[in-house]
């Protein structure tokens, strides 16, 4: 393409551009053009950019267009990586936005969606599983394997997402491509291997679409000297407000009884005569397997009991404590035994399986040691804690601060980074000081664009009067919230979303609302009663229903039109300070002489509040009411920060 890039991006998004011509409902938006232009400029100047653009801007096209134009101008210089928050958002780009752009743009370019290796079928392992006729005792699983074999003859992508049914995890694990379990060019399926083909396509793609978890897993690999994604000159992060959390998870560790159980189950299921261990393991390995199983149950039962006795609901910090654990020596011995058994196995596929299981146990031992042993000398010391889970307790660890790691390995790694989202600023900090500090992104251009929606006209904001203070009169507050929420919901004919800040609050409110709403013919959908995707589907089918929840409902859900015309914010979304990682981060701030409330808790809550508010208006047709029950938004000085961060232009900005 020979056009001037700036002009081309404006032209492509303009009223006479190819997008407007092909999309009848397309409305040219100045914010979209401005965002695309800012991204184009940052790519040309090789400058990192933080770009906030309000709901309705049309961010996907605003970053995809300059990305594609730039990729076209820099062919052969590595792909432009676009990273979305979830696989579902990745699929949305792959199935909707990218095919559309391929159809309308006046030049050829290539895009590839990358998934983690375990999502791809390994033909060699599939045939091994097929040969081991009795691998699964359950006839239903046999049938699933047979369907996978049939599908392998026709699938183009060879990914789990491409299957027309959901196989059991145990079945897919027997046929998936795995790290450390691949014969590479020595494999007779190499030329037809879906995983190898996907890797080759990734190398040559001009635009490579990944998700944040995959990108940060790759970053962790790169830090360790390996890599999965090809070298790239640009990375664009959509929903970039998730980066700190994803980085923390990817650079952290978590081991529970299920983790150890998973490794053991992949070797041998009890009562199975045909397991890997039964067929190829030694008597010593079988004894060690049984010993490891018993230690696993006993060790995690003990720490779960200790956690219960301590009464810490969010988890208990391990600080400088070293946990004595009996698992590692047994798992290491089992790994050694498997590795020597593997050497004696003639059949190459079985040998690979045994060696891969042994390597997996070694990695598990390393994780257990890092979590159990206090080691202030470690390259990246972890904050360690024990966390309650549905089935007991898990050991967790995360870096105190990811900023230094990101500064060194991501922002200075050579790729230009574009961070975009509808919510990145914590109020009036137009230069994103808070975000930049958390991510270690010291030097970046910034742009902050409002939403094209007229919130003053579209949203009525109601601040409830005379409410008890939730931090001082918790019971009275709960009671009043239930009464008033019910009143608002009945007056609105349901069609509501109620946002809480704890599961306990959700459960209490569900009990208070369910019967009176049912009497009025309004269905109550409570988060946790089923998979979130199913609850959202039900909410759309039954627009008068009410969705009640916490946590992930504050962001990322998209309910348009009559299904959502009332949003109730029960409490200001301050994070529980009881979580050991939060506690450690707050303590570290205090030790540096910083004010943890002003510099951590408040900005984080303001950001979350903005995200929750953003659930109501998703399109230019949406209208509705936002009710805030928490009185602190008016009674406390910091309340202004919350209200001032909302996208109103008129009277609500400064109450
Ligand atoms: S090349 Fe590797 S991933 Fe592909 S079929 Fe062979 S062993 Fe499996």
Boltz pocket constraint, residues with backbone or C-beta under 6 A from the ligand:
constraints:
  - pocket:
      binder: B
      contacts: [[A, 121], [A, 122], [A, 123], [A, 124], [A, 125], [A, 177], [A, 178], [A, 181], [A, 182], [A, 183], [A, 184], [A, 185], [A, 187], [A, 188], [A, 189], [A, 190], [A, 193], [A, 194], [A, 195], [A, 196]]
      max_distance: 6.0
